[in-house]
Amino acid sequence: MNYSAVKEVCNRFGCAFEEDFTLSGRTTMKIGGECDVFTEPNSEECLIALLNVCRENALPHFILGRGSNLLIKRFSGVVIAIGAALGNISVNGNAITAGAGAALSAVCAAALENSLSGMECLYGIPGSVGGALYMNAGAYGGEIKDIVKSARCVDGNGNITELSAEEMKLSYRHSIFSENGFCVLSVTLELEQGDKTAIKAKMDELMQKRRDKQPLEFPSCGSTFKRPEGYFAAALIEECGLKGCTVGGAQVSEKHSGFVINRGGATFEDVMELVGHIKTVVREKKGVELECEMLIVDR
């Protein structure tokens, strides 16, 4: 494929353009082969121009956030990484508006600084605001759908549009963005005034739970599987005797069976073989079909 038009856009805006870029350093699992072209827009205008040139030239493209919840082998096309340059955060009363590239932890910190409550459950999730909305991220009984008010997006024709929370069709680990191909530019969250000390205490409590129960010391995608209706994936996996099960450098965490971790040198193939084994054993022993929560990319 010819990527000269993409390079021209990157040169015009002065943003990153790299060919045959290795993606492992851009994912929390620390796994990833090459993409044909890696770009990192430095403004909304640059992002929209890149989306338009990919569409006009029929170039496959993939939007990359902070690389959590993602298992990637390679991508034959253009990776558009939305990072800190698109991560401005502003507060207006009880509302916080954050660019898609803003880290959830930074938005939680802004909420705390302004004594705003409602997103404590999201503290510690290693994702971006755009990625969190894309998958309706959540933990400890809360999800981003509980606080989102609206989102500015780029549609498939390069037009900026705004969607309400209702229009996003947010459900368990799902949003309309996985269906319509829109790219999130910014998200507005509606929070409530609270007590700063109490908000911080809750954030610290939940962060300590993560440290105590999750294998944060190893690279992972986060929770490997979605929660099956009526069950907990980690409990099913442990009951099947799979805690600590290993394929190459990939292992079912001995600390939390819901996590497949990279103990060192794990490959895409290691993880996929281990995930397949887990699904087979749980299906045969428990009659439950596990579904991956992480996004798997190999194209």
C-alpha positions in Angstrom: 0.0 0.0 0.0 1.1 3.6 -0.6 1.2 5.7 2.5 2.7 8.8 0.9 -0.6 10.8 1.6 -0.4 9.8 5.3 3.2 11.0 5.4 2.3 14.3 3.8 -0.4 14.9 6.5 2.1 14.1 9.3 4.7 16.4 7.8 2.2 19.2 7.4 1.2 19.0 11.0 4.6 18.0 12.4 3.4 14.8 14.0 5.0 11.4 14.3 5.2 9.1 11.2 7.1 5.8 11.5 7.1 2.9 9.2 7.4 -0.8 10.3 6.8 0.3 13.9 6.9 -2.3 16.7 3.8 -2.0 18.9 4.8 -4.0 22.0 6.0 -0.9 23.9 2.6 0.7 23.3 0.5 -2.0 25.0 0.1 -2.9 28.7 0.6 -6.6 27.8 4.0 -5.7 26.2 3.2 -7.8 23.2 2.9 -6.6 19.7 4.5 -7.0 16.3 4.7 -4.4 13.6 2.3 -2.1 11.9 2.9 -0.7 8.5 2.7 2.9 9.7 2.5 4.5 13.2 1.2 8.0 13.6 0.5 10.1 16.7 -1.6 13.2 15.9 -0.7 16.3 17.9 -4.1 18.1 17.5 -7.8 17.3 16.7 -7.2 18.9 13.2 -4.3 16.5 12.6 -6.4 13.5 13.8 -9.3 14.4 11.5 -6.9 14.9 8.6 -5.4 11.5 9.2 -8.8 9.8 9.4 -9.9 11.6 6.2 -6.8 10.6 4.2 -7.1 7.0 5.3 -10.7 7.0 4.2 -10.1 8.7 0.9 -7.2 6.3 0.0 -9.0 3.2 1.4 -6.2 2.6 3.9 -6.9 0.3 6.9 -6.5 2.2 10.1 -6.7 1.4 13.8 -7.2 3.8 16.7 -4.8 3.1 19.6 -5.3 4.5 23.1 -3.0 3.6 26.0 -2.9 0.0 24.9 -4.7 -1.6 27.8 -7.3 -4.4 27.1 -5.5 -5.0 23.8 -3.7 -8.1 22.5 -2.1 -7.3 19.1 0.0 -9.4 16.8 0.4 -7.0 13.9 -1.7 -4.5 11.9 -1.4 -4.1 8.1 -2.2 -0.5 7.9 -2.0 2.8 9.7 -2.1 2.9 13.5 -3.3 6.3 14.8 -2.3 6.7 18.5 -4.3 9.1 20.5 -2.1 10.3 23.3 -1.4 13.2 25.7 -1.6 15.8 23.0 -5.3 15.1 22.7 -5.8 14.8 26.5 -6.7 18.3 27.7 -8.9 18.3 30.8 -11.3 21.1 31.9 -13.7 21.5 34.7 -16.9 23.5 34.6 -19.1 23.2 37.7 -19.9 19.5 38.2 -18.8 18.6 34.6 -15.4 17.4 33.5 -14.6 17.5 29.8 -11.5 15.4 28.8 -9.9 14.8 25.5 -9.9 11.1 24.3 -6.2 10.8 25.0 -6.4 11.8 28.7 -5.5 9.1 31.1 -8.4 8.0 33.4 -6.1 8.5 36.3 -5.5 12.1 35.4 -9.2 12.7 35.1 -9.8 11.1 38.5 -7.1 13.4 39.9 -8.9 16.4 38.4 -12.2 15.2 39.9 -10.5 14.9 43.3 -8.9 18.3 43.1 -12.3 19.8 42.5 -14.2 17.7 45.1 -16.2 15.9 42.5 -17.5 12.4 43.2 -18.6 9.6 40.9 -15.6 8.2 39.2 -13.7 6.8 42.1 -14.4 3.2 40.8 -12.4 4.1 37.6 -9.3 5.1 39.5 -6.4 2.7 38.7 -7.8 1.5 35.4 -4.8 2.0 33.1 -6.7 3.3 30.1 -7.6 6.5 28.3 -10.9 8.3 28.4 -11.6 7.4 24.8 -10.8 3.8 25.3 -12.8 3.6 28.4 -15.9 4.9 26.6 -15.3 2.6 23.7 -15.6 -0.4 25.9 -17.7 1.1 28.7 -14.9 0.4 31.2 -15.8 -0.2 34.8 -14.8 -1.8 38.1 -16.1 -2.3 41.6 -19.8 -1.9 40.7 -19.5 1.2 38.5 -19.0 1.9 34.8 -18.3 5.0 32.8 -21.8 4.9 31.5 -23.0 5.9 35.0 -21.4 9.4 34.7 -21.0 10.1 30.9 -23.1 13.0 29.6 -21.9 13.3 26.0 -19.1 12.8 23.6 -17.7 14.7 20.6 -16.8 12.3 17.8 -15.7 12.2 14.2 -18.1 10.2 12.0 -17.2 8.0 9.0 -17.3 11.0 6.7 -15.0 13.2 8.7 -17.7 15.3 10.3 -17.7 16.3 14.0 -20.8 15.3 15.8 -21.9 15.0 19.4 -23.6 12.0 20.9 -25.7 11.9 24.1 -25.2 9.1 26.6 -28.4 7.4 25.3 -27.1 7.4 21.7 -24.0 5.6 22.7 -25.8 2.4 23.5 -23.6 1.7 26.5 -23.9 -1.8 28.0 -21.6 -4.3 29.6 -18.2 -3.7 27.9 -19.9 -2.4 24.8 -20.7 0.9 23.1 -22.0 2.0 19.7 -18.4 3.0 18.8 -17.5 -0.7 18.1 -20.4 -0.7 15.5 -20.4 2.7 13.8 -16.6 3.3 13.5 -16.8 6.8 15.0 -13.6 8.1 16.6 -14.0 9.8 20.0 -12.5 13.3 20.4 -13.6 14.3 23.9 -15.9 13.1 26.6 -18.0 15.1 29.1 -18.7 13.5 32.5 -21.4 14.7 34.9 -20.3 14.3 38.5 -21.5 15.4 41.9 -20.1 17.6 44.5 -18.6 15.6 47.4 -16.2 15.7 50.3 -12.6 15.8 49.1 -11.3 13.7 52.0 -14.0 11.1 51.5 -13.3 10.9 47.7 -9.6 10.4 48.3 -10.2 7.8 50.9 -12.4 5.8 48.5 -9.9 6.1 45.7 -7.1 4.9 48.0 -9.2 2.1 49.2 -10.0 0.8 45.7 -6.4 1.3 44.6 -5.2 -0.8 47.6 -7.7 -3.5 46.6 -6.2 -3.6 43.1 -2.7 -3.9 44.5 -3.8 -6.7 46.9 -5.8 -8.8 44.5 -4.5 -8.1 41.0 -1.1 -9.0 39.5 -0.1 -5.4 38.8 3.6 -6.4 38.9 3.2 -8.2 35.6 2.2 -6.9 32.1 -1.4 -7.9 31.3 -4.4 -6.8 29.3 -6.4 -6.5 32.5 -9.3 -8.9 32.9 -8.9 -11.5 30.2 -12.6 -12.6 30.0 -15.9 -10.9 30.3 -18.1 -11.9 33.3 -20.4 -14.7 32.2 -24.0 -14.1 33.2 -24.5 -15.7 36.7 -20.8 -16.5 37.2 -17.4 -15.0 37.8 -14.8 -15.9 35.2 -11.9 -16.0 37.7 -13.8 -18.4 40.0 -14.7 -20.8 37.1 -11.0 -20.8 36.0 -9.8 -21.5 39.4 -12.4 -24.2 40.1 -11.1 -25.9 36.9 -7.6 -26.1 38.3 -6.2 -23.6 35.9 -4.6 -21.1 38.2 -0.9 -20.9 37.3 -1.4 -22.8 34.0 1.3 -21.7 31.6 2.0 -21.7 27.9 5.4 -20.2 27.0 5.7 -16.9 28.7 1.9 -16.5 29.3 0.4 -17.6 32.5 -2.9 -17.6 34.4 -2.0 -15.4 37.3 -1.5 -17.2 40.6 -2.7 -14.0 42.3 -6.0 -13.6 40.3 -7.2 -16.3 37.9 -9.1 -13.7 35.8 -5.8 -12.3 34.5 -3.5 -13.9 31.9 -0.1 -12.3 32.5 3.1 -11.9 30.5 5.7 -13.5 32.8 8.4 -12.5 30.4 8.9 -13.1 26.7 5.3 -14.1 26.1 4.2 -14.1 22.4 0.8 -13.4 20.9 0.7 -17.2 20.1 1.4 -18.1 23.7 -1.5 -16.0 25.0 -3.9 -17.2 22.3 -3.0 -20.9 23.0 -3.5 -20.4 26.7 -6.8 -18.5 26.2 -8.1 -21.3 23.9 -7.1 -23.9 26.5 -8.9 -22.0 29.3 -12.1 -21.7 27.2 -12.1 -25.4 26.3 -11.6 -26.6 29.9 -14.2 -24.3 31.3 -16.7 -25.2 28.6 -16.1 -29.0 29.2 -16.1 -28.9 33.0 -18.5 -26.1 33.7 -20.7 -25.8 30.6 -19.9 -22.1 30.4 -18.6 -20.3 27.3 -16.1 -17.7 28.2 -15.8 -14.6 26.0 -12.6 -12.5 25.8 -12.8 -9.0 27.1 -9.6 -7.9 25.5 -9.6 -6.7 21.9 -7.6 -9.1 19.7 -6.0 -7.6 16.6 -4.2 -9.7 13.9 -4.7 -8.3 10.5 
